[in-house]
Amino acid sequence: MTLKENTTLVGISELRTKINEVLTELKKHHVLIEKRNKPVAMLLSIEEFERLESLLEFVEDYGLAILAKQREGKGKYLSLEEAKKKAGLT
């Protein structure tokens, strides 16, 4: 298995017995959890998780913006009120 040098491998049993050390290591490296020598999970710091979540939201919004731009002028759009009526929400 090839890993980036900033990744630490931790077995499930080691995670159970050394959780505090693993959490300390998490501040410096990515932590890959393995079970029976196979990767099963990745631990992320909360800061890294929030950064990735924010990036994902940006990419989704950007993709929707591109779709909206492509569809612009290609047909009739419903107003919000028309859409609510059509969906039976009013």
Secondary structure, DSSP 8 states (H G I E B T S, - for coil): ----TTEEEEEHHHHHH-HHHHHHHHTTSEEEEEETTEEEEEE--HHHHHHHHHHHHHHHHHHHHHHHHHHTTSS----HHHHHHHHT--
